[in-house]
Amino acid sequence: MTTCTRIPSTKISAVVSDVDGTLVTDEKVLTERARSAVAKLQASGIIFGVISARPPRGLLMLLGPLQITTPLVGFNGGVLTDPDMTIITEHLLTPEIARRAACSCCSGRSKSQRR
């Protein structure tokens, strides 16, 4: 039996970028360099998208300047929306997990008070 070695493709079809500290400065300014880089990707037929710890609404300021038409990924992957803010999918914490997480942030409480 003959086996064929497959050479992996080196074609890039999509780039997904973080926002804060990558596309925008610490002052929350979208730089001309970032705009230019994204425009070059899009001109080359490469899909561009963003992911962030921000809520999806915090990404809206990028849609026009970067001509983003792809889904937005917010809350570090917790919510995926269309650019019009229609939710595609979301990963929510159960109330019990949310309560436990909030309680774990409270210092000075005993474990029995956190339950």
C-alpha positions as CSV (number, residue, x, y, z in Angstrom):
1,M,0.0,0.0,0.0
2,T,1.3,3.4,-1.0
3,T,0.9,6.3,1.4
4,C,0.9,9.9,0.3
5,T,2.4,12.6,2.5
6,R,0.1,15.6,2.5
7,I,1.7,19.0,2.6
8,P,-0.3,21.3,4.8
9,S,-1.8,24.4,3.2
10,T,0.0,27.7,3.9
11,K,-2.9,29.8,2.7
12,I,-4.3,32.1,5.4
13,S,-8.1,32.5,5.0
14,A,-9.0,34.3,8.2
15,V,-7.4,36.3,11.0
16,V,-9.0,36.9,14.3
17,S,-7.5,39.6,16.6
18,D,-7.8,40.7,20.2
19,V,-8.8,44.3,20.6
20,D,-7.3,46.0,23.6
21,G,-3.5,46.4,23.3
22,T,-3.6,44.9,19.9
23,L,-5.9,46.9,17.6
24,V,-6.4,49.8,20.0
25,T,-3.9,51.6,22.2
26,D,-4.1,51.9,26.0
27,E,-6.0,55.1,25.4
28,K,-8.6,53.1,23.3
29,V,-7.5,54.7,20.0
30,L,-7.7,52.7,16.8
31,T,-4.4,53.4,15.1
32,E,-4.0,54.1,11.4
33,R,-1.5,51.2,11.4
34,A,-4.2,48.8,12.6
35,R,-6.7,50.2,10.1
36,S,-4.2,49.8,7.3
37,A,-3.2,46.2,8.3
38,V,-6.9,45.1,8.4
39,A,-7.6,46.8,5.0
40,K,-4.6,44.9,3.5
41,L,-5.9,41.6,4.8
42,Q,-9.4,42.3,3.4
43,A,-8.0,43.4,0.1
44,S,-6.2,40.1,-0.1
45,G,-9.4,38.2,0.5
46,I,-8.6,37.3,4.1
47,I,-11.6,37.4,6.5
48,F,-11.0,39.5,9.5
49,G,-12.7,39.2,12.9
50,V,-12.3,40.3,16.5
51,I,-12.5,38.6,19.9
52,S,-12.3,40.4,23.2
53,A,-13.0,40.3,26.9
54,R,-15.3,43.3,26.2
55,P,-19.0,42.8,25.8
56,P,-20.0,42.7,22.1
57,R,-21.4,46.2,22.4
58,G,-17.9,47.4,23.3
59,L,-16.8,46.2,19.9
60,L,-19.3,48.3,17.8
61,M,-16.8,51.2,17.5
62,L,-14.7,48.9,15.3
63,L,-17.3,47.9,12.8
64,G,-17.2,50.9,10.5
65,P,-13.6,51.9,10.7
66,L,-12.5,48.2,10.0
67,Q,-15.4,47.3,7.8
68,I,-16.1,44.2,10.0
69,T,-18.9,42.1,8.7
70,T,-18.0,38.9,10.6
71,P,-19.5,37.8,13.9
72,L,-18.2,39.5,17.0
73,V,-16.9,37.4,19.9
74,G,-17.2,39.0,23.3
75,F,-16.7,38.0,26.9
76,N,-13.6,35.9,25.9
77,G,-15.8,33.6,23.8
78,G,-18.8,33.7,26.1
79,V,-21.1,35.4,23.5
80,L,-21.0,35.3,19.7
81,T,-23.1,37.9,17.9
82,D,-23.8,39.2,14.4
83,P,-22.6,42.7,13.8
84,D,-26.2,43.9,14.4
85,M,-26.0,42.4,18.0
86,T,-28.2,39.4,17.2
87,I,-26.9,36.6,19.5
88,I,-25.7,33.6,17.6
89,T,-24.6,31.6,20.6
90,E,-23.9,32.3,24.3
91,H,-22.3,30.3,27.1
92,L,-23.9,31.4,30.3
93,L,-23.0,30.5,33.9
94,T,-25.7,28.8,35.9
95,P,-27.0,30.9,38.8
96,E,-25.3,28.5,41.2
97,I,-21.9,28.9,39.6
98,A,-22.3,32.7,39.3
99,R,-23.2,32.8,43.0
100,R,-20.2,30.7,44.0
101,A,-17.9,32.8,41.9
102,A,-19.2,36.0,43.4
103,C,-18.9,34.6,46.9
104,S,-15.3,33.5,46.3
105,C,-14.4,37.1,45.6
106,C,-15.5,38.2,49.0
107,S,-12.5,38.1,51.4
108,G,-12.9,37.4,55.1
109,R,-15.7,35.0,54.7
110,S,-15.5,31.4,55.8
111,K,-16.2,28.6,53.4
112,S,-19.6,27.9,55.1
113,Q,-20.7,31.5,54.4
114,R,-19.8,31.1,50.7
115,R,-22.2,28.2,50.2
